[in-house]
């Protein structure tokens, strides 16, 4: 069983070739991000992937970006999901990952949307991970467990546990082992950003004051690895996702970042590669 790391394109605005070159040089096996809507940018993106032999995970945001458009309906989100999915498929993504739905919908609306979006992806023959993301339908661990009980058993998740930490203001999955086990059993993909009680991104995971949050997330990711191994995965994927847009803390007035995002994501990948090797040595597969 192997662990492959993808480089997020979150916050990237320049040419794709330098981004692909840097990701390849740092040991990432692919890129994760939204497929460009503009034809020229799309061609450039495909050429960059091919030149550096990088795999691709397509990202879909159903209206808005991290936050859904105000007042957007189930129909709006289904239209966005299908349209962006169809635009992404010619790039041959490994699978798609989506920030989908809305935390303001009723329970029934979220069930309806997730079931229908899952069916759209299934009908296109592509696997889809629905992300556990604030502002979206899977914003909270308990609500996610309740939704999964009503949804098809083959609906899969992209797990970003950092969002659940800030929504609940604690390292919540230590209190919810059954929810952790359920989430792990549906895991397609992991975005290993490290959250804490006051944010979805610790300022710097290398700092000793954030060691409890780092250790908690490692416990949870090991549970995911174990589930994926037991479900027959031969390749696991993770996209370190320390990012900008207010996630990265900055000094007041000067707006000087407290850390470098590239360094944080490369450190996370390398640290997790070592942890994965250690986990494999310590937890052999059951006979």
C-alpha positions as CSV (number, residue, x, y, z in Angstrom):
1,X,0.0,0.0,0.0
2,X,1.4,3.4,-1.0
3,X,0.6,7.0,0.1
4,X,0.6,9.6,-2.7
5,X,0.6,13.3,-2.0
6,X,-1.0,16.0,-4.2
7,X,-0.2,19.7,-4.2
8,X,-3.2,22.0,-3.8
9,X,-3.7,24.8,-6.3
10,X,-5.7,26.8,-3.7
11,X,-4.6,30.4,-4.0
12,X,-2.6,29.9,-7.2
13,X,-3.1,32.6,-9.8
14,X,-0.1,32.5,-12.1
15,X,1.0,30.2,-14.9
16,X,0.5,26.5,-14.3
17,X,3.9,25.3,-15.6
18,X,5.9,26.7,-12.7
19,X,3.4,25.3,-10.2
20,X,3.6,21.9,-11.8
21,X,7.4,22.0,-11.9
22,X,7.7,23.0,-8.3
23,X,5.2,20.3,-7.2
24,X,7.1,17.7,-9.2
25,X,10.5,18.8,-7.8
26,X,9.1,18.6,-4.2
27,X,7.9,15.0,-4.7
28,X,4.2,15.5,-5.2
29,X,2.6,13.1,-7.6
30,X,-0.1,15.4,-8.8
31,X,-2.2,18.5,-8.4
32,X,-5.6,19.1,-6.8
33,X,-7.7,22.1,-7.9
34,X,-10.6,23.4,-10.0
35,X,-10.2,22.7,-13.7
36,X,-9.9,26.1,-15.5
37,X,-13.0,27.4,-17.2
38,X,-11.1,29.5,-19.8
39,X,-10.0,27.4,-22.9
40,X,-6.5,28.8,-23.0
41,X,-5.9,28.3,-19.3
42,X,-7.4,24.8,-19.6
43,X,-4.9,23.9,-22.4
44,X,-2.0,25.3,-20.4
45,X,-3.1,23.3,-17.4
46,X,-3.3,20.0,-19.4
47,X,0.1,20.7,-20.9
48,X,1.7,21.3,-17.5
49,X,0.2,18.0,-16.2
50,X,1.5,16.1,-19.2
51,X,5.0,17.7,-19.2
52,X,5.6,16.7,-15.5
53,X,3.7,13.5,-15.6
54,X,1.4,14.6,-12.8
55,X,-1.9,13.0,-11.8
56,X,-5.0,15.2,-11.2
57,X,-7.8,15.5,-8.6
58,X,-10.6,17.7,-9.8
59,X,-12.2,20.1,-7.3
60,X,-15.8,21.2,-7.5
61,X,-17.4,24.0,-5.5
62,X,-21.2,24.0,-5.9
63,X,-21.8,27.7,-6.1
64,X,-19.4,30.2,-4.5
65,X,-16.1,28.9,-3.5
66,X,-15.6,27.8,0.2
67,X,-18.9,29.5,1.0
68,X,-22.1,28.8,-1.1
69,X,-23.8,31.7,-2.9
70,X,-26.4,33.3,-0.7
71,X,-29.9,31.9,-1.2
72,X,-28.6,29.2,-3.6
73,X,-31.0,26.3,-3.9
74,X,-30.6,22.5,-4.3
75,X,-31.3,23.0,-8.0
76,X,-28.6,25.6,-8.2
77,X,-26.0,23.4,-6.6
78,X,-26.9,20.4,-8.7
79,X,-26.6,22.5,-11.8
80,X,-23.1,23.7,-10.7
81,X,-22.0,20.2,-9.7
82,X,-23.0,18.7,-13.1
83,X,-21.6,21.6,-15.2
84,X,-18.2,21.7,-13.4
85,X,-17.9,17.9,-13.3
86,X,-18.5,17.7,-17.1
87,X,-16.0,20.4,-17.7
88,X,-13.4,18.5,-15.6
89,X,-13.8,15.0,-17.0
90,X,-11.7,15.5,-20.2
91,X,-8.7,16.1,-17.9
92,X,-8.9,12.5,-16.8
93,X,-9.0,13.2,-13.0
94,X,-8.2,10.4,-10.6
95,X,-11.5,11.3,-8.9
96,X,-13.3,14.5,-8.0
97,X,-13.6,16.2,-4.6
98,X,-16.4,18.6,-3.9
99,X,-17.3,21.3,-1.4
100,X,-21.0,20.8,-1.8
101,X,-24.3,21.9,-0.5
102,X,-25.1,24.4,2.3
103,X,-25.2,24.4,6.1
104,X,-28.3,26.6,5.9
105,X,-30.5,23.9,4.3
106,X,-32.9,21.7,6.0
107,X,-31.8,18.1,6.7
108,X,-34.1,16.9,3.9
109,X,-32.7,19.3,1.4
110,X,-29.1,18.1,2.2
111,X,-30.2,14.5,1.8
112,X,-31.8,15.2,-1.5
113,X,-28.9,17.1,-2.9
114,X,-26.2,14.7,-1.8
115,X,-28.0,11.7,-3.1
116,X,-28.6,13.3,-6.5
117,X,-25.1,14.7,-6.8
118,X,-23.7,11.2,-5.9
119,X,-25.9,9.7,-8.7
120,X,-24.7,12.3,-11.2
121,X,-21.0,11.3,-10.5
122,X,-21.9,7.6,-10.5
123,X,-23.6,7.9,-13.9
124,X,-20.5,9.6,-15.3
125,X,-18.4,6.7,-14.0
126,X,-16.3,8.9,-11.7
127,X,-15.7,8.5,-8.0
128,X,-16.5,11.6,-5.9
129,X,-15.5,12.6,-2.3
130,X,-17.9,14.9,-0.6
131,X,-15.8,17.2,1.6
132,X,-16.4,17.7,5.4
133,X,-16.3,21.5,5.1
134,X,-17.7,24.4,7.1
135,X,-20.6,26.2,5.4
136,X,-21.5,23.1,3.5
137,X,-23.9,20.2,4.1
138,X,-21.2,18.1,5.9
139,X,-20.2,21.0,8.2
140,X,-20.6,19.1,11.6
141,X,-19.6,15.6,12.6
142,X,-22.9,14.7,14.2
143,X,-24.9,16.1,11.2
144,X,-22.6,14.2,8.8
145,X,-23.3,10.9,10.6
146,X,-27.0,11.6,10.5
147,X,-26.9,12.4,6.8
148,X,-24.8,9.3,6.0
149,X,-27.5,7.1,7.6
150,X,-30.0,8.3,5.0
151,X,-27.6,8.2,2.0
152,X,-26.4,5.5,-0.3
153,X,-23.8,3.2,1.4
154,X,-21.3,3.8,-1.5
155,X,-21.3,7.6,-1.1
156,X,-17.7,8.6,-0.2
157,X,-16.1,11.5,1.6
158,X,-13.1,13.8,1.4
159,X,-12.1,14.2,5.0
160,X,-10.8,17.5,6.2
161,X,-11.2,17.1,10.0
162,X,-9.8,20.7,10.6
163,X,-13.3,22.2,9.9
164,X,-15.0,20.0,12.5
165,X,-12.4,21.2,15.1
166,X,-13.3,24.9,14.6
167,X,-17.0,24.3,14.3
168,X,-17.1,22.5,17.6
169,X,-14.3,24.4,19.2
170,X,-12.4,21.3,20.3
171,X,-10.5,18.3,19.0
172,X,-13.9,16.7,18.8
173,X,-13.3,13.3,17.2
174,X,-11.7,12.1,20.4
175,X,-15.2,12.4,21.9
176,X,-16.9,10.7,19.0
177,X,-15.1,7.4,18.2
178,X,-18.2,6.1,16.4
179,X,-18.4,9.1,14.1
180,X,-14.6,8.8,13.4
181,X,-15.1,5.1,12.5
182,X,-18.0,6.0,10.2
183,X,-16.1,8.8,8.5
184,X,-13.1,6.6,8.1
185,X,-15.2,3.8,6.5
186,X,-16.4,6.3,3.8
187,X,-13.0,8.0,3.2
188,X,-12.0,8.3,-0.4
189,X,-9.4,11.1,0.1
190,X,-7.9,13.2,2.9
191,X,-6.9,16.8,3.0
192,X,-4.6,16.9,6.0
193,X,-4.8,20.5,7.3
194,X,-4.5,20.7,11.1
195,X,-7.2,22.6,12.8
196,X,-7.6,23.6,16.4
197,X,-10.3,25.0,18.7
198,X,-10.1,28.5,17.3
199,X,-9.4,27.9,13.7
200,X,-9.3,25.5,10.7
201,X,-5.5,26.1,10.4
202,X,-3.0,26.2,13.2
203,X,-0.5,29.0,12.5
204,X,2.4,26.6,12.2
205,X,2.1,22.8,12.9
206,X,5.9,22.7,13.7
207,X,5.4,24.9,16.8
208,X,5.3,23.0,20.1
209,X,2.2,24.7,21.3
210,X,0.2,23.0,18.6
211,X,1.5,19.5,19.2
212,X,-1.7,18.4,20.8
213,X,-3.7,19.3,17.7
214,X,-1.1,17.6,15.4
215,X,-1.1,14.4,17.5
216,X,-4.9,14.3,17.5
217,X,-5.1,14.6,13.7
218,X,-2.5,11.9,13.4
219,X,-4.6,9.6,15.5
220,X,-7.6,10.3,13.3
221,X,-5.6,9.8,10.0
222,X,-4.3,6.5,11.2
223,X,-7.9,5.4,11.7
224,X,-8.6,6.4,8.1
225,X,-5.5,4.6,6.8
226,X,-6.5,1.4,8.7
227,X,-10.0,1.6,7.2
228,X,-8.8,2.2,3.7
229,X,-6.3,-0.7,4.0
230,X,-9.1,-3.0,5.3
231,X,-11.3,-2.0,2.4
232,X,-8.7,-3.0,-0.1
233,X,-7.1,0.4,-1.1
234,X,-3.7,-0.1,-2.6
235,X,-3.1,3.6,-3.0
236,X,-4.0,6.3,-0.5
237,X,-4.1,10.0,-1.4
238,X,-3.6,13.1,0.7
239,X,-3.5,16.8,-0.2
240,X,-1.9,19.0,2.4
241,X,-4.1,22.1,2.4
242,X,-2.6,24.9,4.4
243,X,-3.9,27.9,2.5
244,X,-4.4,31.7,2.2
245,X,-7.7,33.6,2.4
246,X,-7.6,34.3,6.1
247,X,-6.6,30.7,7.0
248,X,-2.9,31.8,7.2
249,X,-2.5,34.1,10.1
250,X,-0.8,37.5,9.5
251,X,0.5,40.2,11.7
252,X,-1.9,43.1,12.2
253,X,-1.2,46.3,10.2
254,X,1.8,44.8,8.3
255,X,-0.1,41.8,7.0
256,X,3.2,39.8,7.3
257,X,2.4,36.1,7.2
258,X,3.5,34.1,10.3
259,X,4.7,31.2,8.1
260,X,5.3,30.3,4.5
261,X,2.5,28.3,2.9
262,X,4.8,26.3,0.6
263,X,7.0,25.3,3.5
264,X,3.9,24.3,5.6
265,X,2.5,22.0,2.8
266,X,5.9,20.4,2.0
267,X,6.6,19.9,5.7
268,X,3.2,18.3,6.2
269,X,3.7,15.9,3.3
270,X,7.1,14.8,4.4
271,X,6.0,14.5,8.0
272,X,3.1,12.4,7.1
273,X,5.2,10.2,4.8
274,X,7.3,9.4,7.8
275,X,4.3,8.7,10.0
276,X,2.8,6.5,7.4
277,X,5.9,4.4,7.1
278,X,5.9,4.1,10.9
279,X,2.3,3.2,11.0
280,X,2.7,0.5,8.4
281,X,5.6,-1.0,10.4
282,X,3.6,-0.9,13.7
283,X,0.2,-2.1,12.4
284,X,0.5,-5.0,9.9
285,X,-2.6,-6.0,8.1
286,X,-4.9,-8.5,9.7
287,X,-4.6,-12.0,8.2
